[in-house]
């Protein structure tokens, strides 16, 4: 059975509030598991370390209640060192260029010049009633977009 790394909302909140920069590590044959219990129309951010690379996953519910996922690094701005997004109410804002987008735009392919978090689409995740699972192999293959993070 696959080992799982479970990130709880309480743990992530405690890390953010305490200023702790340690993220859970996902190793080979593990998956990143994100519980759906507190996912809402305001973006949540889940840090993770994969083979020494710090990464972050953005999760939000769109206007129809569907789960949207993406890596929290911009397709255009990722190599600037500032290509992280932040939640501003129900909008998400690129930390480099200031572009604003809605939850309905998270997880879609490049648009409007490419400013959009890298999508994590259905073929690279499993969503159940309780959790989102993102496999190690996909996380590992995506590490390069966090090189300047």
N, C-alpha and C positions, 0 to 999 in steps of 0.2 A: 504494500500500500504506500502511496506517495506520502512523503512527509509534507507538512504544510506549515507555512509561516503565517500565523494569524496576527493581523494588526487590528487592534481594537480601537474604537474611537476614543475611549478613555485614555489608552496608552499614548496615542498620537497627540491628543489634547494636552496631556501632561508633559510630553516632550516639548511641544511648542511653547507652553506656558513657562516651563523651566529653562528654556533656552538650550536644552540638550540637543546636540547635533547627531547623536547616534541613531541610525536607522536600523531596523531589522535587516538581517542579511538573508538572502535567498541563495542557496547553493544548488548544485546539480541534483536532479531528481526531486526538487521541491517546487512549490508554486507560491506565488504571492496570493494570499487570501484576504479579501476585503469584505467585512460584514456589511450587509445592506441596511441594517437597522436604523442608522441615523443619516443615510444619504437623503439629500433634499434638493430643492431648486437652487440652493446656494452651493457653489463648488466646494468640495472637500479635497484635501491634498494628502497623499500617502507616500512618505519617503521610504525608500528601500535601497539597500546596497547589494549589488550583484558583482561578484568577482572584483571587489575593491572600488567599483564605480558607484558613486552616489547618484540615485535617480529619484524621480517622483512621478506618481500617477495621480491624475486629476479625475474625479468622479462626480457626476452631477445628474439630476433627473431633468429631462427636457419637459416641454410644456404638455406633453401627452403622458408623462409619468414613466417614460422609457429611460433606462440606464444608459448614460453616455460616458465613455472612458477615453482618455488620451494621456500621452506622456506630457508632463508639465514642462515642456520646452517647445518653443515656436519653430515651425518649419522654416521660416525665413531668418529668424533672429537667434537661433540656437547657438551659433558660434560666436556671438557677441559677448557672451558672459552674462548677459542680462535678459535672456529670452525666456524667463520664467513668467508665469501668469499669476495673477492675484484675483481673488473674488472681490467684487464690489456690488453687494446686493445680489441681484440675479444676473448681473453681467460679469464677464471675465475680462481682465485687462492685461495686455502684453506689457511686461516690465521694461521692454526695450523701446518699442515704437509707440506704445500707448493705445494701440488699436483695441477697440471694445467689440466683444461678440457675445452672443447669447448661448444658453445651454443647448438650444436646438442646433447650433453650429459646431458643437464639440463632437469630435469623432468622425467628422466628415473629411473628405479629401480636400486638398489645397484649393483655396478660393481667394479672391480679392488680393492678388499679389502674393499669396502664400502665407500671410500672417494667420496662423492657426496652430494650436497644439497638435503634435503628431498623433494621429488617430490610433486607437487600439480597437480594431474592428472585431466583429463576431467570430471570425476564423482564428483570432488570436486570444480569445478569452472565453470563459464559460460563465454564464449568469444563471443562478438558481433563485429561488424565492428567498434564500438566506444570505447568499454571498456571491462575490465575483472572484473567479480564479484566473490568474494570469500565469502561464507556465514559464519555468526557468529558461527554457530554450529561446522563447520569444524575447524575454527580458535581456538575455545575454546577447542576442542578435541586434538588439536596439541600443546597446551601451554607447556606441560612437556618437550618438546625438547628445550625449551628456558630457562629452570630453572637455568642453569649455565651461561647464556649469558651475 
